[in-house]
Amino acid sequence: MPAGAADVTFVRALERADWASVEDIYGEGIAGGNATFETETPTWDAFDRSKTRLGRLVAVDDTHAVVGWVAGSPVSIRAAYRGVVEHSVYVASRAQGRGIGTALLRAFIAATEMTGVWTIQSSVFPENAASLRLHEGLGFREVGRRERIARSVVGPWAGQWRDTVLIERRSTMNGRT
């Protein structure tokens, strides 16, 4: 562990009071260019409206600092897709490589399993090898690739067309009957 780094002590529900830290971590992901096509962080109200309450979590270290977050969004309002969510997971750059993404994603999977979700999906840039490894290690599989789906606007990839890898994890408990 890097000098001065704190240990993660727990994963808990993301609260309104966490927004400044969550927004900072989200902003780091945007600036890095390998996390999202977003160009700016949303407001709390926009984030709150777009994310499900289920599995909206933060990782907190032993100094009580938020060092990562995970949240899901419904993929459709259609009843047929009620058990399918798309998720995002972000870890602060200062805390990467310490298992925080794994802890967050495990907790998110457990939360979705308990509420009947049968598919968790996401799109990941192929250059984001750490995210692809994280997801593969927790049972996600590649189901497709969207080539040149959009052009990055910010970060080191600005102006370049980007591919995304479509990944999903099917529940071992839900959606089998």
C-alpha positions, -999 to 999 in steps of 0.1 A, spaced: 0 0 0 14 35 -8 28 55 20 0 75 38 -27 54 22 -57 45 44 -74 11 45 -110 7 33 -130 -1 64 -164 -6 49 -189 -2 20 -221 16 28 -250 33 12 -243 65 -7 -259 95 10 -266 130 -2 -238 142 21 -213 121 1 -220 140 -31 -189 163 -31 -166 133 -28 -185 112 -53 -185 142 -77 -147 146 -73 -141 110 -80 -165 111 -110 -146 142 -123 -113 123 -121 -128 96 -142 -140 120 -168 -107 138 -170 -87 106 -173 -106 98 -205 -111 60 -200 -142 59 -178 -170 76 -197 -181 97 -226 -195 122 -202 -179 157 -204 -189 170 -170 -203 157 -137 -240 159 -132 -257 179 -104 -267 159 -74 -304 162 -85 -296 148 -120 -275 120 -105 -302 112 -79 -329 110 -106 -309 88 -130 -296 62 -105 -316 35 -88 -317 35 -50 -307 -1 -51 -269 -7 -48 -260 30 -46 -228 25 -25 -196 42 -15 -163 28 -1 -150 46 29 -115 43 43 -105 44 79 -103 82 78 -140 83 68 -131 96 33 -151 83 4 -126 65 -20 -150 50 -45 -186 46 -55 -209 23 -75 -245 29 -88 -269 15 -112 -294 28 -137 -324 11 -152 -319 2 -188 -355 7 -198 -389 17 -183 -404 -14 -200 -416 -40 -175 -398 -67 -194 -364 -51 -184 -372 -46 -147 -344 -70 -138 -317 -54 -159 -295 -26 -147 -265 -8 -161 -238 1 -136 -209 24 -131 -180 19 -106 -154 46 -99 -124 45 -76 -104 76 -66 -70 77 -83 -52 79 -50 -69 46 -39 -67 25 -70 -51 -9 -69 -62 -17 -34 -93 -38 -40 -118 -10 -36 -134 -16 -70 -138 -53 -61 -153 -45 -27 -178 -21 -43 -187 -44 -71 -192 -74 -48 -215 -54 -26 -234 -41 -57 -238 -76 -70 -251 -88 -36 -276 -59 -34 -289 -67 -69 -292 -104 -62 -314 -97 -32 -338 -76 -52 -344 -98 -82 -320 -82 -108 -310 -109 -133 -286 -89 -155 -260 -62 -147 -245 -47 -177 -220 -19 -187 -199 -6 -215 -162 -3 -209 -135 12 -231 -112 -16 -243 -82 5 -231 -95 3 -195 -78 -30 -188 -81 -27 -151 -119 -23 -153 -122 -53 -177 -101 -75 -153 -121 -64 -123 -154 -73 -140 -141 -106 -154 -129 -116 -120 -165 -111 -106 -183 -131 -133 -189 -106 -161 -184 -116 -196 -179 -98 -229 -210 -100 -250 -201 -76 -278 -181 -46 -290 -194 -14 -304 -169 0 -329 -164 37 -332 -196 42 -313 -188 78 -302 -161 105 -303 -145 115 -271 -148 152 -263 -126 156 -233 -94 141 -219 -64 125 -237 -87 109 -262 -105 141 -273 -115 141 -309 -109 104 -314 -136 78 -322 -138 51 -294 -150 16 -292 -167 2 -262 -168 -34 -249 -203 -46 -238 -201 -67 -206 -228 -84 -185 -232 -106 -155 -262 -129 -153 -275 -137 -119 -270 -172 -105 -302 -167 -85 -327 -147 -105 -342 -149 -140 -337 -186 -144 -374 -197 -145 
